[in-house]
Amino acid sequence: MRVLIVGSGFVGQAVAAAVERDGGHAVLASRRPVPGTARWVRLDATDPAGCAQAVQRVRPDAVVAVHGPSDVTWCEQQPAAALAAHRDATRNLVRALGRTRLVLISTDNVFDGRSPDNDEETATAPANAYGAAKLAAEAELAGHPDATVLRVSLVYGPETARPGKRTNFAAACVRGWQADEVVPAPVDQWTTPVHVADVAAVTLAAVRGAPPLLHLGGPERISRFDWAHRLAARLGYPAALIGPVTRDSGPYACRPANSCLTSRLLPASLDAWRLRVRGVDEGADGLVAAVAG
Ligand SMILES: NC(=O)c1ccc[n+]([C@@H]2O[C@H](COP(=O)([O-])OP(=O)(O)OC[C@H]3O[C@@H](n4cnc5c(N)ncnc54)[C@H](OP(=O)(O)O)[C@@H]3O)[C@@H](O)[C@H]2O)c1
């Protein structure tokens, strides 16, 4: 199976690795080349002609749309650019694809965060400009005959630091602690964190077939502060290196109180796919070695 993955970042690269491990053929696409990636095509997905050319060139059996911008704070400051990047790029891909299967990776920020339980039937109310842009992208799939919106909660796992990109919360904690720094962790922002390897496995399964809308969150709802404590305890760092802050401070100000996803459909889908989603303790294992250096 040949899969075109639009977005070569943290999640896109994990999906590509899962496709390759499965014996498939993954082609990553983004505006800038990705070092060490054999199969990559240059694509600005906001360019309609570029999308058509990439699809013609790669001739994918399926496409995964997992491109940025992923920085919620940046989106809040640049709402028009965020909308263009998410809605317009998805529209371009839908037009270029015809009937080719499409999986769009979306977010829990399409909910306002007042409730901890956001399943596939919960009414959307975007929490911020990022959530609004992703919801507009989701709407573009209405005209596609074979598409799935896979809404994913906060993704974490080993992630290489890149200039201009904030690494995921768990990796940032470990990197900070390795430098003996106190890492700020909100006491009043809850997530259902999901390990990047589980996101990749579920995305690959969804490429083969999934409901039109599916939520993927981890099995635990936890505040970032409590999560940092679980990570530190598991990995042997002192709790003194966790600084309690509130959500209204720093980069968390535009995040919903609850960045949480539940699902009516995921348990049956996981059973059918013979997959499971790990909790935060198991997800911590391997982080130190992967983040070191
Ligand atoms: N990470 C999470 O916790 C999470 C959770 C839920 C949903 N998601 C969704 O997954 C997406 C990817 O997340 P991530 O963490 O992997 O982000 P990331 O590491 O920032 O990667 C984003 C990728 O998108 C590419 N990109 C940006 N603009 C593009 C454009 N116009 N055309 C083509 N490629 C473009 C970037 O490369 P260039 O800049 O070189 O083009 C980069 O390769 C997010 O935007 C979000 O919608 C992520």
The ligand as a Tripos MOL2 file, in Angstrom:
@<TRIPOS>MOLECULE
LIG
   48    52     1     0     0
SMALL
NO_CHARGES

@<TRIPOS>ATOM
      1 N1          0.9570   16.7930   18.1070 N.am      1 LIG1
      2 C1         -0.2480   16.6880   18.6800 C.2       1 LIG1
      3 O1         -0.3740   16.6120   19.9240 O.2       1 LIG1
      4 C2         -1.4820   16.6360   17.8230 C.ar      1 LIG1
      5 C3         -2.6980   16.2980   18.4380 C.ar      1 LIG1
      6 C4         -3.8540   16.2920   17.6580 C.ar      1 LIG1
      7 C5         -3.7870   16.6170   16.3200 C.ar      1 LIG1
      8 N2         -2.6040   16.9300   15.7490 N.ar      1 LIG1
      9 C6         -2.5980   17.2980   14.3230 C.3       1 LIG1
     10 O2         -1.4750   16.7790   13.6500 O.3       1 LIG1
     11 C7         -0.8110   17.8490   12.9360 C.3       1 LIG1
     12 C8          0.6710   17.5380   12.9790 C.3       1 LIG1
     13 O3          1.1340   17.6160   14.2940 O.3       1 LIG1
     14 P1          2.6860   17.4570   14.5900 P.3       1 LIG1
     15 O4          2.8440   17.4680   16.0610 O.co2     1 LIG1
     16 O5          3.2300   16.3430   13.7910 O.co2     1 LIG1
     17 O6          3.2090   18.8350   13.9940 O.3       1 LIG1
     18 P2          4.6610   19.2350   13.5020 P.3       1 LIG1
     19 O7          5.6990   18.3610   14.1140 O.co2     1 LIG1
     20 O8          4.7200   20.7020   13.6780 O.co2     1 LIG1
     21 O9          4.6270   18.8870   11.9320 O.3       1 LIG1
     22 C9          3.8610   19.6270   11.0440 C.3       1 LIG1
     23 C10         4.3150   19.2810    9.6480 C.3       1 LIG1
     24 O10         3.4720   19.9530    8.7240 O.3       1 LIG1
     25 C11         4.2770   20.5130    7.6930 C.3       1 LIG1
     26 N3          3.5350   21.6130    7.1110 N.ar      1 LIG1
     27 C12         3.1970   22.7940    7.6750 C.ar      1 LIG1
     28 N4          2.5510   23.5640    6.7920 N.ar      1 LIG1
     29 C13         2.4710   22.8370    5.6420 C.ar      1 LIG1
     30 C14         1.9400   23.1010    4.3640 C.ar      1 LIG1
     31 N5          1.3420   24.2770    4.0550 N.pl3     1 LIG1
     32 N6          2.0350   22.1650    3.4000 N.ar      1 LIG1
     33 C15         2.6420   20.9650    3.6790 C.ar      1 LIG1
     34 N7          3.1690   20.6740    4.8620 N.ar      1 LIG1
     35 C16         3.0960   21.6080    5.8440 C.ar      1 LIG1
     36 C17         5.5550   20.9020    8.4160 C.3       1 LIG1
     37 O11         6.6850   21.0010    7.5700 O.3       1 LIG1
     38 P3          7.0630   22.3510    6.7560 P.3       1 LIG1
     39 O12         6.9000   23.4740    7.7340 O.co2     1 LIG1
     40 O13         8.4570   22.0850    6.2960 O.co2     1 LIG1
     41 O14         6.1020   22.4110    5.6310 O.co2     1 LIG1
     42 C18         5.7430   19.7020    9.3320 C.3       1 LIG1
     43 O15         6.3880   18.6620    8.6320 O.3       1 LIG1
     44 C19        -1.1630   19.1380   13.6800 C.3       1 LIG1
     45 O16        -1.2080   20.2720   12.9160 O.3       1 LIG1
     46 C20        -2.5290   18.8110   14.2430 C.3       1 LIG1
     47 O17        -3.4650   19.3070   13.3480 O.3       1 LIG1
     48 C21        -1.4360   16.9400   16.4760 C.ar      1 LIG1
@<TRIPOS>BOND
     1     1     2 1
     2     2     3 2
     3     2     4 1
     4     4     5 ar
     5     4    48 ar
     6     5     6 ar
     7     6     7 ar
     8     7     8 ar
     9     8     9 1
    10     8    48 ar
    11     9    10 1
    12     9    46 1
    13    10    11 1
    14    11    12 1
    15    11    44 1
    16    12    13 1
    17    13    14 1
    18    14    15 2
    19    14    16 1
    20    14    17 1
    21    17    18 1
    22    18    19 2
    23    18    20 1
    24    18    21 1
    25    21    22 1
    26    22    23 1
    27    23    24 1
    28    23    42 1
    29    24    25 1
    30    25    26 1
    31    25    36 1
    32    26    27 ar
    33    26    35 ar
    34    27    28 ar
    35    28    29 ar
    36    29    30 ar
    37    29    35 ar
    38    30    31 1
    39    30    32 ar
    40    32    33 ar
    41    33    34 ar
    42    34    35 ar
    43    36    37 1
    44    36    42 1
    45    37    38 1
    46    38    39 2
    47    38    40 1
    48    38    41 1
    49    42    43 1
    50    44    45 1
    51    44    46 1
    52    46    47 1
@<TRIPOS>SUBSTRUCTURE
     1 LIG1         1 GROUP 0 **** ****
